[in-house]
Amino acid sequence: MLMKPILATLLFAMATTAGAALEIGEPAPGFTGIDTSGKSHALSDFRGKPVVLEWTNHDCPYVRKHYSSGNMQRQQQTATGQGVVWLSIISSAPGKQGHVTPAQADALTAERNAAPSAVILDEKGEIGRLYEAKTTPHMYIIDADGKLAYMGGIDSIASANPADIGKATQYVPAALAQVMNGEPVAPSVTRPYGCSVKY
């Protein structure tokens, strides 16, 4: 007698979970994160501006590829110079590779001449899991209306060799240009590559 209500509840839960999947063109999941200075940033604060989310781990060789070559910094500087909000997110848990204190994160930003709008410390992994971030780097672009426009890799060559950057299609700048021109993003989903996020 109780099977039908239980089954209905189970099916509803499954449908709700499935509906929560990230979809291009749909509203990006809302979140609030704390940066290295203790300031709170809500995604909704940036409505009206494109937002880039960059998952990062300074000990990952794939991340080092893009920072040692200056590729990530150039993309950050160009984007923020055009009014884009760039949030670097560290989801490494305490005791795991890539975990840093606020002071260590700020030192890394200064040493590398990085130029994100803010560095968000997500040591509980809440934002990372919300966005299903799998690798460092893993990149997302949210348009000015708060809709997810791009998710995936930073470029088209899945290697840790900086020499490959010049040969690769740079997905993020291309997608950002399309977003800012009001054009459909293509490709809007690519395969991310890098080290696993250390939840």
N, C-alpha and C positions, 0 to 999 in steps of 0.2 A: 504493500500500500504506500510505503514511503519512498519507493524507488523513483517514481515520476518526479516529485519535487526535488529529490537529490540530483537526479540526472539533469533536470532543467537548470538547477543551480550550477552544476559542473559545466554544462554547455555554455551558460552565460559567462562564467569565469574565463573559459577558454576563448570565447569570442572577444571579451574585453581585453584579454592579454594580446590576442592577435591584432586587435584594433590599435594597440599602443605601438605597433611597429613603426619605425621611421619611414616616412614616405615623402618623396620629392613632390613639392608643390603643396604640401600640407603644413600646418603650423608646426614650427620646431618646438620640441619640448621645453617648457619654461624651467628655469633654474635660478638659484641664487648662490653665488660663490664668494669666498673671501680671498682677497689678494694678499700680497706679501707685506703690505703696510697695514693690514687689518681692515681695509675698506671692503664693504659689501657691494657686489655687483649683481643685479638681476638682469636677465636677458631682456625683460620688458623695458628696462631703462634705455635701451638702445633702439627702440622702435623708431623707424624713419631713417636708419642707417644700416648698410650691410654689415654683417658680423662674420668674422672668420674665427673658427675654433681650431686650435692646433694642439693635439696631444703630444707631449714631449717628455723625454727622459734623457738627461745629458750624458748618461753612461752608455746609451745605446749607439752602436756604430752607425746605424742608419740615420739617426738624428745628427751624430757628429759629421756625417757626410755633408749634410745641408748647412750646418753651422760653420764647419772648418773652411768650407768653400765660399762662405758669404751668401749662398743662395737664399737661405731662409731670411737673413737680415734684409737683403735687397727686396724680397717680397713683402716683408713687414713694412719697410720704409715706404715703398711705393704705395701700398694699400692705405696705410694710415695717412699718408700725404694727400690721398684722395678722399679722406673723410670716413674711411672704413674703420670699424672697431676690430682690433685683433687681440684675441684672448689666448694666451698660451696656458694650457692646463696640464698640471702635474698630478696624475692619479696614482702614483706609486705609494703603496702603503708603508707605514713605519717599518724599518728593518728590511725593506725590499730595495732592489736596484732602482736608483733614480730618485729615491725619497730625499728631500732637502728641507732644511729649515727656511723660514722667510729670508733670513740674512744670507744664507747660502744661495738661494734663488736670485736674490738681488745682485750678489757678487757675480754669478754666472751671466746675468743680463749685461752687467757692466763690462766684464771681461770679453764678452763676445760681440760687444756693440750691437746687441739685439735691440729691437724697437717695437715690442708688442705694446698695445695699449695698457695691458695689465697681465700679470702672471697669477693665475688662480691656483691655490693649493687645495686639491681634492683628495686628501689622504684617505678618506673613507670610501673613495671610489664612487660616490653617489652620482656625480655628473657623468663620469665615464660610463657607468652602467646604463644610465638614462639614455645616453647616445650610442650605446653598444660599441664604444671605442675599443678596438682590438689591438691596434699597433701604435708604436711611436716611430715616425709620425702617423697620425690619422687626422685627416682634414675635413672640415665641414664649412659650408658657406650658407648663411641665412640672409635672405634678402631684406630690403627695407620694410617690407610688410610683415616680417616675422615668419616667413615661410622657408622651409628647407629647400635650397636650390642646388646644392652639390654635396656629395659625401664620397670619400674614398682616399686614393693615394695622392701624394703631392706631385708625382710625375709618373711617367710611363715605363721607367726602367727600374725594376726591383733589384737594386744592388746597393752595396755599401761603398762603392767606389766613386769618389767625387768626379773622376774623369768621365763618368757616364751622364753627368748633369747636362752638359752641352748638347748631348745627342738625344735627350729625352724631350717628350712633349710635357711642358709645364702646365699641368691641369688647373692649378689654383689661379694663376694670373689670367688664364684664358676664360675660366668660369666667372671670375670677378668682373672682367670686362663685359661679358655678356649680361651679367646681372645689372651692372651699372648702366648699360645701354637699353635695358628693358627687353632683352632678347631671351628666348628659351636657351637654357644651358645644355650643351651637348659636347661631350658626354656629361650626364648629371650624376652617374654612379660609376665608380671605378674600383678596382681591387686595391685596398690599402696594403702596404708592405712595411716591414720593419720588425722591431722587437715586440713581443707581446706586452700589453700593458700589465704592470706588476701590481695587480689588485691584492 
